[in-house]
Amino acid sequence: MTVLVKYEWKLFLRDPAATLVVLVLPVGMVALFGAIMAPDNGQDGIETFFPSAAIALGLAQLGMNLLPTTMASYREKGVLRRMAATPVHPARLLGAQLAVGVALAVISMALVVVVGVAGFGFDLPARVPAFLLSFVLGVMSLFAVGLLVAALAPSGRVATGIGIGLFFLSIVFGGIFMPAESLPPFMVSVGDYTPLGAFMQSLRASWAGAWPEPPHLAVMAAVVLVSSLLSAKMFRWE
C-alpha cells in the first residue's frame, strides 16, 4: 500500500495541470483577492468568502474532476484488470488514490489558511472544531461524488466530461462563483442541497465563529453515505 501511495504521489507531481488547480489556484485566489479587497477593513463577508471559496474550489477540482478521471482511465486502460491477476487487489490502488487525495486536500487547505492569514490579513477560522468538522465532511462528500462518477463513467474522457459539468454547476449554485448573499434565493436553495454548496456555507459559518447549519452538515453526511453505497455497488474493476 505504501508503495502505491508513493507511486500515485509521484504521478500527481508529474502533472503540472493537477498541481496548478489543486494547490496553486486556491493560494493564488486568496492572495489576489486579499490584496485587492483588503480583508482587514471590517467587511465580514469578504473575510469569510474568499478563503472559504479558495479551499472549496481546490477540493472540488480534486474530488469531482481529477479523482474520477484517474480511476476511470485506469479501468479503461486495463490497469485494474491486470492488478486483479496479482496478489495486490485493485482496491488498494483506490485506497492509494484516496490517501493521496486526502493529503492534497489538507495541504491545499493549510496553504490557503497560512498564506491568507500571514500574508493578507485574513482572520483564522473563529470556531476551529466546526471548521475541522466542515472540512472533513466536505472532503468526504466531494470524494464520494467523485467515486460515483468513476463508477458510472465508461472511460476517462467521459469521467472528465461529467466531472467538469458537475464542477461548474456546483460552483455556480454553491456560492463560489458569487457569494450566496448575492445570488437569487432559488439558487441559494438549490445550492444548499449540493455537497459543494453545503461545504462552502459550513466553512463560512465556522470562519465567522458560528456552528454550521445542521441541514448543511446533514446534506454532506447524506451525500457521503448514499454516494459511497452506490459507488461500491456499481464500481467495475474492468
C-alpha positions in Angstrom: 0.0 0.0 0.0 2.8 2.4 0.9 4.5 1.7 -2.5 1.2 2.5 -4.3 0.8 5.7 -2.4 4.3 6.8 -3.3 3.6 5.9 -6.9 0.4 7.9 -7.1 2.1 10.8 -5.4 4.8 10.9 -8.0 2.3 10.7 -10.8 0.4 13.7 -9.4 3.6 15.8 -9.1 4.5 15.0 -12.7 1.2 16.6 -13.8 1.6 20.4 -13.8 -2.1 21.0 -14.5 -3.2 19.0 -11.5 -0.7 20.8 -9.2 -2.0 24.1 -10.6 -5.7 23.5 -10.0 -5.3 21.8 -6.6 -2.5 23.8 -4.9 -1.6 26.9 -6.9 -5.0 28.1 -7.9 -6.5 28.2 -4.4 -3.5 30.0 -3.0 -3.4 32.4 -5.9 -7.1 33.2 -5.4 -6.9 34.1 -1.8 -3.7 36.1 -2.4 -5.2 38.0 -5.3 -8.5 38.9 -3.6 -6.7 39.5 -0.3 -4.5 42.1 -2.0 -7.4 43.7 -3.8 -10.2 43.7 -1.2 -8.1 44.5 2.0 -9.8 42.0 4.3 -8.8 43.9 7.4 -11.2 46.7 6.7 -14.0 45.0 8.7 -16.0 43.6 5.8 -17.0 40.2 7.4 -18.5 38.9 4.1 -15.1 39.3 2.4 -13.3 37.8 5.4 -15.2 34.6 5.2 -16.0 34.3 1.5 -12.6 34.3 -0.3 -10.6 31.9 1.9 -13.6 29.5 2.1 -14.1 29.7 -1.7 -10.4 29.1 -2.3 -10.5 25.9 -0.2 -13.7 24.7 -1.7 -12.6 25.4 -5.2 -9.4 23.3 -5.0 -11.2 20.4 -3.3 -14.0 20.4 -5.9 -11.4 20.1 -8.7 -9.7 17.3 -6.8 -12.8 15.4 -5.9 -15.1 15.9 -8.9 -12.5 16.0 -11.7 -9.1 14.6 -11.0 -10.1 11.6 -8.9 -12.9 10.2 -11.2 -10.8 10.8 -14.3 -7.8 9.0 -13.0 -9.8 5.9 -11.8 -11.9 5.7 -14.9 -8.7 5.9 -17.0 -7.1 3.1 -15.0 -10.1 0.9 -15.7 -10.2 1.9 -19.4 -6.5 1.1 -19.9 -6.8 -2.3 -18.2 -4.6 -1.3 -15.2 -7.2 -2.5 -12.7 -7.8 -5.8 -14.6 -4.1 -6.6 -14.7 -3.8 -5.8 -10.9 -6.6 -8.2 -10.3 -4.4 -11.0 -11.6 -1.7 -10.2 -9.0 -1.7 -10.5 -5.2 -2.3 -6.8 -5.0 -6.1 -6.2 -5.2 -7.1 -3.2 -7.3 -9.0 -1.9 -4.3 -5.6 -1.0 -2.9 -5.0 1.3 -5.8 -8.3 3.1 -5.0 -7.1 3.3 -1.4 -3.8 4.9 -2.5 -5.7 7.4 -4.7 -7.9 8.4 -1.7 -4.8 8.7 0.6 -3.1 11.0 -1.8 -6.3 13.0 -2.3 -6.7 13.5 1.4 -3.1 14.6 1.8 -3.5 17.1 -1.1 -6.7 18.4 0.5 -5.0 19.0 3.8 -2.0 20.7 2.1 -4.3 22.9 0.0 -6.3 24.0 3.0 -3.2 24.6 5.1 -1.6 26.7 2.4 -4.8 28.8 1.9 -5.1 29.5 5.7 -1.4 30.2 6.2 -1.0 32.5 3.1 -4.3 34.2 3.7 -3.6 34.9 7.4 0.1 35.6 7.4 0.3 37.4 4.0 -3.0 39.2 3.5 -4.7 39.8 6.9 -7.5 37.3 6.8 -8.6 36.1 10.2 -8.1 32.5 11.3 -11.3 30.4 11.5 -13.0 31.6 14.6 -14.5 28.2 15.6 -11.9 25.7 14.9 -13.8 22.5 15.8 -16.7 23.5 13.5 -14.2 24.3 10.7 -12.5 21.0 11.0 -15.8 19.1 11.0 -16.9 21.0 8.0 -13.6 20.3 6.2 -13.7 16.6 6.9 -17.4 16.2 5.8 -16.7 18.4 2.8 -13.7 16.3 1.7 -15.6 13.0 2.2 -18.7 14.2 0.3 -16.7 15.5 -2.7 -14.6 12.4 -2.9 -17.7 10.2 -2.6 -19.3 12.1 -5.6 -16.0 11.6 -7.5 -16.0 7.8 -6.8 -19.6 7.6 -8.0 -18.7 9.4 -11.2 -15.7 7.0 -11.6 -18.1 4.0 -11.1 -20.5 5.2 -13.8 -18.2 6.6 -16.4 -17.1 4.0 -19.1 -13.9 6.0 -19.9 -11.6 8.6 -18.6 -12.9 11.1 -21.2 -16.5 10.6 -20.1 -15.5 10.9 -16.4 -13.8 14.2 -17.2 -16.9 15.5 -19.0 -19.2 14.5 -16.2 -16.8 15.9 -13.6 -16.4 19.3 -15.3 -20.2 19.6 -15.7 -20.8 18.9 -12.1 -18.0 21.2 -11.1 -19.3 24.2 -12.9 -22.9 23.6 -11.9 -21.7 23.3 -8.3 -19.6 26.5 -8.2 -22.5 28.5 -9.7 -25.2 27.2 -7.3 -22.9 26.6 -4.4 -21.9 30.2 -3.7 -18.4 30.1 -5.0 -18.7 31.9 -8.3 -20.6 34.6 -6.3 -21.3 34.9 -2.6 -24.6 33.3 -1.6 -26.0 36.6 -0.4 -25.6 38.0 -3.9 -27.5 35.1 -5.6 -31.2 34.8 -6.3 -33.0 32.9 -3.4 -33.9 29.9 -5.6 -30.2 29.4 -6.5 -29.3 29.5 -2.8 -32.0 27.0 -2.0 -30.6 24.6 -4.7 -27.0 25.2 -3.6 -27.9 24.3 0.0 -28.7 20.7 -1.2 -25.4 20.2 -3.1 -22.3 18.9 -1.3 -20.2 21.9 -2.5 -22.8 24.4 -1.5 -23.3 22.9 1.9 -19.5 22.7 2.3 -19.0 26.3 1.3 -21.7 27.6 3.7 -20.3 25.5 6.5 -16.8 26.8 6.0 -18.0 30.4 6.0 -20.1 29.9 9.2 -17.2 28.3 11.1 -14.8 31.0 9.9 -17.2 33.7 11.2 -17.4 32.0 14.6 -20.7 30.1 14.3 -21.6 26.4 14.0 -22.7 25.4 10.5 -26.4 24.9 10.0 -27.5 21.3 10.8 -29.1 20.9 7.3 -25.7 21.7 5.6 -23.9 19.1 7.7 -26.8 16.6 7.1 -26.5 17.1 3.3 -22.8 16.4 3.3 -23.3 13.3 5.5 -26.1 12.0 3.3 -24.0 12.5 0.2 -21.2 10.5 1.7 -23.5 7.7 2.7 -25.5 7.4 -0.5 -22.7 8.0 -3.0 -20.4 5.6 -1.2 -23.0 2.8 -1.2 -23.9 3.4 -4.8 -20.3 3.5 -6.0 -19.4 0.4 -4.0 -22.3 -1.4 -5.7 -21.7 -0.1 -9.2 -17.9 0.2 -9.5 -16.5 -2.1 -12.1 -12.8 -3.1 -12.0 -12.7 -3.9 -15.7 
